[in-house]
Amino acid sequence: MFKNTASAIIAAAATAFCLSAVAADPATSPSDPTVTKSEAKDLKTQSEARYKARKNVAEANEDLAKGDCKTALEGSAKRACEKHARASAKSDKAAAKTVHEVEEKKIKDATQ
């Protein structure tokens, strides 16, 4: 139980850190309000790459958590642990998508 709680706390902290890092990221919030089309394209490419990386990290963490469940638990506790791992990964992926959408909106607003 402690492992699940700790992983949930770590995931929440990481999500909060990512959101604050995106808000402070000079690449996605330039001091110059206008961005050229080529700069916008580069920023979108970088945003997409970071989004895919966050998704891959969430999937890897899910696999690790499921592996821990399989080796440490049995029966209904194992199923509950795996369900929690899936839910945690889903939450992490949703957070990654939200961050990506915010980044894209900032880029779009900066180009207009």
N, C-alpha and C positions, 0 to 999 in steps of 0.2 A: 504494500500500500504506500509506503514511504517513497518507493521508487516512482510510482505513478504520480504522486503529488509533486515530487521534486521535478519530474520531467514536465509537468503542466506549468509549474512556476517558471522553470527555465524557458519554456516555449513562450509564455506570456511576456517575460522580460525581453526575450529576443525580438518578439514582435514589436514591443514598445520601442526598443532600441532602433529597430529598422525604420519604424515610422518617424522617429525623431531624426535619424540620420538622413532620411530622404528630405525632410523639411529643411535641414541645414545644408544639404548637398548643393554646392555652387553650380554643379553641372545641370541640375534640374530647376534651380531657382537663381537664374543669373541676375546680376545687379543691373545689367542693361536690359530694359524691358523688351527689346526686339531681338529676334534671333533670325539669322539667314536660313534659307531653305536647306542648304547643305548642313549647317550646324544642327538644325532641327532633325534632319534625317539621321545624323550621327547620334544625337541624343536619344532618338527613338530606338535605334539599333542597340545602344548600350542599355537602355531600359529593358528591352526585350531579352537581352542576354542575362541581365540580373534577375529578371522574372523567371526565366528558365532555370537558372542556377538555384534560386530559392525553392522552386518546385522540386528539383532533383534532390536537394538537401532534405526536404520534407519526406520524399519517398524513401530516401536512404535511412532516415531516422525511424520511419515506420517499419522498415525491414529489420532494423536493429532491435526495436522494441518488441516486434513479434518474435524474433529469435530468442530474446530474453524470456518472453512469456513461455515459449515452447520448452526451454531448458529448465526453468525454475518452477513452473506451475503445472497442475494437472486438472482435468475435468472442467467444472464450471468456472473456476478461478482463471484457468487458462483462456477460456472463451471470453470472459469479461475483460481480461487483460488485452487480448487481441482486438476486441471491439474498441477499447479505449485507445489503442495504438492507431486504429483506422480513423477514429474520430479526431485524434490529435493531428494526424497527417492532413485530414480534410480541413481542419481549422488553419493549419500552417499554410496550406495551398490557397485558401481563401484570403488569408492575410497577404500573401505574396501577390495575388491578383489585385487586391485593393491598392497596394502600394504601386503596382504597375499602372493601374488606371489613373491614380493621382499624378504620377510622373508624366503620363501622356497628356493629361489635361493641362498641366503646367506648361509643357512644351507647346501645346496647341495655343494656349493663351499668350505665350511669349512670341509666337510667330505672327500673330494678328496685329 
